[in-house]
């Protein structure tokens, strides 16, 4: 054996593999680039982490708001002239549809999807921002006389009312998602249905109770019917009730703002309680299934 031999010797020194018999090396995957030619950070090969939720939910919510706005203007187009007698009912109906979308369609969408990771509560908070911020573009133009023609106090009360009930809905979705995450495969479908039923009870229980007891029948336009503020849908009806006999189209009383603050506290408590449950050991021990 010459000194230039490439074979170092017998076992445990195997002979080298000729180049023609070496396994081919797979080429490294090329990284995806965004519209500005930027590559994803770290070991990521694409921008899939930017293509998921809540972006799809935000797109669907924007389409819903644009559709309701288009329906409002279609209602205005049926009138001979644009006057408060035509525009104000159309604006009121549009806000009612938006309130239904926030209180019913939002939880219905989330409770039929996979459980968000890594944090259920923070996912609901992100959804709340996605829902509330574009909604302001629908609420605040109602200050215009060609639309709702309501005062700044009424429009502010409507905005805060939606925010307060958005906190309640976000907290309810968080708690429901936690219970769904802890359920088994056999009981998950039933848990989802019961959770959605529970949210609908939160939204409609107090207005139905008031209609059955007729407690708000004696409340005149000079007073606030606080029972209707215990629902995002009837709250819009209460804040936009015709009070033209008092000199304005609608009024936002101090009692309305106090009730809005109470509802917001309940929603915040739901979120805090949900975060506590999420961090509890009995939740951490369970496997979060889709």
C-alpha positions as CSV (number, residue, x, y, z in Angstrom):
1,X,0.0,0.0,0.0
2,X,1.5,3.4,-1.0
3,X,1.6,6.4,1.2
4,X,-0.9,8.1,-1.1
5,X,-3.5,5.4,-0.6
6,X,-7.0,6.8,0.2
7,X,-8.1,3.8,2.2
8,X,-7.2,4.4,5.9
9,X,-7.5,0.7,6.7
10,X,-10.0,-1.9,7.9
11,X,-12.7,-1.5,10.4
12,X,-13.3,0.8,12.3
13,X,-12.0,2.9,9.4
14,X,-14.3,2.2,6.5
15,X,-13.2,3.0,3.0
16,X,-14.4,6.3,1.6
17,X,-17.4,6.3,-0.7
18,X,-16.6,7.3,-4.3
19,X,-18.2,10.5,-5.4
20,X,-20.5,8.8,-7.9
21,X,-22.1,6.7,-5.2
22,X,-22.7,9.5,-2.7
23,X,-26.4,10.3,-2.0
24,X,-27.6,13.5,-3.6
25,X,-28.1,16.4,-1.2
26,X,-31.5,18.0,-1.4
27,X,-31.3,21.7,-2.2
28,X,-32.3,24.1,0.5
29,X,-35.8,25.5,-0.1
30,X,-35.9,29.1,-1.3
31,X,-37.5,31.6,1.1
32,X,-40.6,33.4,0.1
33,X,-40.5,37.1,-0.4
34,X,-43.2,39.7,0.3
35,X,-44.3,42.5,-1.9
36,X,-41.2,44.5,-0.8
37,X,-38.8,41.7,-1.5
38,X,-38.2,41.0,2.2
39,X,-37.5,37.5,3.4
40,X,-39.2,36.0,6.5
41,X,-37.0,36.2,9.7
42,X,-35.2,33.3,11.3
43,X,-35.7,29.8,10.0
44,X,-39.1,30.6,8.4
45,X,-39.3,29.8,4.7
46,X,-42.5,31.7,4.0
47,X,-44.9,34.3,5.4
48,X,-47.6,31.9,6.4
49,X,-47.6,33.3,9.9
50,X,-48.9,36.6,8.4
51,X,-51.6,34.9,6.3
52,X,-53.8,33.5,9.1
53,X,-56.0,34.9,11.7
54,X,-57.2,37.4,12.5
55,X,-56.6,38.7,9.0
56,X,-59.2,36.5,7.4
57,X,-61.7,37.4,10.1
58,X,-60.9,41.1,9.6
59,X,-61.6,40.8,5.9
60,X,-64.9,39.1,6.5
61,X,-65.9,41.7,9.1
62,X,-65.1,44.5,6.7
63,X,-67.2,42.9,4.0
64,X,-70.1,42.6,6.5
65,X,-69.8,46.3,7.4
66,X,-69.7,47.4,3.8
67,X,-72.7,45.3,3.0
68,X,-74.7,46.8,5.8
69,X,-73.7,50.3,4.7
70,X,-74.7,49.5,1.2
71,X,-78.1,48.3,2.4
72,X,-78.6,51.5,4.3
73,X,-77.9,53.7,1.2
74,X,-80.2,51.4,-0.8
75,X,-82.9,52.2,1.7
76,X,-82.2,55.9,1.3
77,X,-82.4,55.6,-2.4
78,X,-86.0,54.5,-2.2
79,X,-87.1,57.9,-0.8
80,X,-88.1,60.9,-2.9
81,X,-86.0,63.2,-0.8
82,X,-83.4,62.6,1.9
83,X,-84.9,63.7,5.2
84,X,-84.5,62.5,8.8
85,X,-87.8,60.6,8.5
86,X,-86.1,58.4,5.9
87,X,-82.5,58.4,6.9
88,X,-82.9,58.0,10.6
89,X,-84.8,54.7,10.5
90,X,-82.3,53.4,7.8
91,X,-79.4,54.3,10.1
92,X,-81.1,52.6,13.1
93,X,-81.7,49.4,11.1
94,X,-78.1,49.4,10.0
95,X,-76.8,49.7,13.5
96,X,-79.1,46.9,14.6
97,X,-77.6,44.6,12.0
98,X,-74.1,45.6,13.0
99,X,-75.0,44.8,16.7
100,X,-76.4,41.4,15.6
101,X,-73.2,40.7,13.7
102,X,-71.0,41.5,16.7
103,X,-73.1,39.6,19.3
104,X,-74.2,36.6,17.2
105,X,-72.1,36.1,14.1
106,X,-68.7,36.8,15.8
107,X,-69.1,34.1,18.5
108,X,-70.8,31.7,16.0
109,X,-67.8,32.0,13.7
110,X,-65.2,31.5,16.4
111,X,-66.8,28.7,18.3
112,X,-67.0,26.5,15.1
113,X,-63.3,26.9,14.4
114,X,-60.1,25.5,15.9
115,X,-59.1,26.6,19.3
116,X,-56.6,29.5,18.9
117,X,-53.0,29.1,20.1
118,X,-51.0,29.9,22.1
119,X,-53.4,32.1,24.0
120,X,-57.2,31.9,23.8
121,X,-57.9,35.1,25.7
122,X,-55.4,37.2,23.7
123,X,-56.9,35.9,20.5
124,X,-60.3,37.1,21.6
125,X,-58.8,40.5,22.5
126,X,-57.3,40.8,19.0
127,X,-60.7,39.9,17.5
128,X,-62.2,42.7,19.7
129,X,-59.9,45.2,18.2
130,X,-60.7,43.9,14.7
131,X,-64.4,44.3,15.4
132,X,-64.5,47.6,17.3
133,X,-62.1,49.8,15.3
134,X,-63.8,49.4,11.8
135,X,-67.2,49.8,13.5
136,X,-66.3,53.4,14.4
137,X,-66.4,54.2,10.7
138,X,-70.0,53.1,10.7
139,X,-71.1,54.7,14.0
140,X,-69.6,58.2,14.0
141,X,-70.9,59.3,10.6
142,X,-74.4,59.0,12.1
143,X,-73.7,62.5,13.5
144,X,-74.4,63.8,10.0
145,X,-77.9,65.2,9.5
146,X,-78.2,63.3,6.2
147,X,-77.8,60.0,8.1
148,X,-78.8,59.6,11.8
149,X,-78.6,63.2,12.7
150,X,-78.0,62.3,16.3
151,X,-76.0,64.5,18.8
152,X,-72.4,63.8,19.7
153,X,-73.5,62.5,23.1
154,X,-75.8,59.9,21.5
155,X,-73.1,58.8,19.0
156,X,-70.5,58.6,21.8
157,X,-72.9,56.5,23.8
158,X,-73.5,54.2,20.9
159,X,-69.7,53.8,20.4
160,X,-69.1,53.0,24.1
161,X,-72.1,50.7,24.2
162,X,-70.7,48.6,21.3
163,X,-67.3,48.6,23.0
164,X,-68.7,47.5,26.4
165,X,-70.7,44.7,24.8
166,X,-67.7,43.8,22.7
167,X,-65.8,43.1,25.9
168,X,-68.6,40.9,27.1
169,X,-68.7,38.9,23.9
170,X,-64.9,38.6,23.8
171,X,-64.9,37.3,27.4
172,X,-67.7,34.9,26.6
173,X,-65.9,33.5,23.6
174,X,-62.7,33.1,25.7
175,X,-64.6,31.2,28.5
176,X,-66.4,29.1,25.9
177,X,-63.2,28.2,24.1
178,X,-61.6,27.1,27.3
179,X,-64.4,24.7,28.0
180,X,-64.3,23.4,24.5
181,X,-60.5,22.9,24.8
182,X,-61.1,20.9,27.9
183,X,-63.8,18.7,26.4
184,X,-63.2,15.3,24.9
185,X,-63.7,14.5,21.2
186,X,-67.1,12.9,22.0
187,X,-68.4,16.0,23.9
188,X,-66.8,18.8,21.9
189,X,-69.7,19.2,19.5
190,X,-72.2,19.4,22.3
191,X,-70.0,21.8,24.3
192,X,-69.8,24.1,21.2
193,X,-73.5,24.1,20.9
194,X,-74.1,24.7,24.6
195,X,-71.5,27.5,24.6
196,X,-73.2,29.3,21.7
197,X,-76.6,28.9,23.4
198,X,-75.1,30.4,26.6
199,X,-73.9,33.5,24.6
200,X,-77.3,33.9,23.0
201,X,-78.9,33.8,26.5
202,X,-76.5,36.5,27.6
203,X,-77.5,38.7,24.7
204,X,-81.3,38.1,24.8
205,X,-82.1,37.0,28.4
206,X,-82.8,40.4,30.0
207,X,-84.7,41.9,27.1
208,X,-86.9,38.8,26.9
209,X,-87.5,39.0,30.6
210,X,-88.4,42.6,30.4
211,X,-90.9,42.0,27.6
212,X,-92.5,39.2,29.6
213,X,-92.8,41.3,32.8
214,X,-93.6,44.6,31.0
215,X,-91.4,46.5,33.4
216,X,-90.5,49.1,30.9
217,X,-94.0,49.9,29.6
218,X,-94.4,52.9,31.9
219,X,-91.1,54.4,31.0
220,X,-91.7,57.5,28.9
221,X,-89.3,59.3,26.5
222,X,-88.1,61.6,29.3
223,X,-86.6,58.6,31.2
224,X,-84.1,55.9,30.3
225,X,-85.2,52.3,30.0
226,X,-82.2,50.6,31.5
227,X,-83.5,47.1,30.9
228,X,-82.9,47.5,27.2
229,X,-79.3,48.4,27.8
230,X,-78.7,44.9,29.0
231,X,-78.4,43.7,25.4
232,X,-76.3,45.0,22.6
233,X,-79.3,44.9,20.2
234,X,-82.0,46.5,22.3
235,X,-79.4,48.9,23.7
236,X,-79.1,50.4,20.2
237,X,-82.9,50.8,20.1
238,X,-82.9,52.5,23.5
239,X,-80.2,55.0,22.6
240,X,-81.8,55.9,19.3
241,X,-85.4,56.0,20.6
242,X,-87.3,58.9,19.1
243,X,-87.4,61.7,21.8
244,X,-88.3,64.5,19.5
245,X,-91.0,65.7,22.0
246,X,-88.1,66.7,24.2
247,X,-86.5,68.8,21.4
248,X,-83.9,66.4,20.1
249,X,-84.0,63.2,18.0
250,X,-82.5,61.1,20.8
251,X,-81.0,61.5,24.2
252,X,-78.1,59.8,26.1
253,X,-78.8,60.1,29.8
254,X,-76.3,59.7,32.6
255,X,-78.0,56.5,33.5
256,X,-77.2,55.2,30.1
257,X,-73.5,55.8,30.6
258,X,-73.5,54.3,34.0
259,X,-75.1,51.1,32.6
260,X,-72.6,51.1,29.8
261,X,-69.8,51.3,32.4
262,X,-71.3,48.4,34.4
263,X,-71.5,46.2,31.3
264,X,-67.9,47.0,30.4
265,X,-66.8,46.0,33.9
266,X,-68.6,42.6,33.5
267,X,-66.8,42.1,30.1
268,X,-63.5,43.0,31.6
269,X,-64.1,40.5,34.5
270,X,-64.9,37.8,32.0
271,X,-61.6,38.4,30.3
272,X,-59.6,38.4,33.5
273,X,-61.4,35.2,34.7
274,X,-60.7,33.6,31.4
275,X,-57.0,34.5,31.6
276,X,-56.9,33.0,35.1
277,X,-58.4,29.8,33.9
278,X,-56.1,29.6,31.0
279,X,-53.1,29.9,33.3
280,X,-54.5,27.4,35.9
281,X,-53.0,24.0,36.2
282,X,-56.2,22.1,35.3
283,X,-56.2,23.8,31.9
284,X,-52.5,23.5,31.4
285,X,-52.7,19.7,32.0
286,X,-55.3,19.2,29.3
287,X,-54.4,18.8,25.7
288,X,-56.0,21.6,23.6
289,X,-57.6,19.8,20.7
290,X,-59.0,21.6,17.6
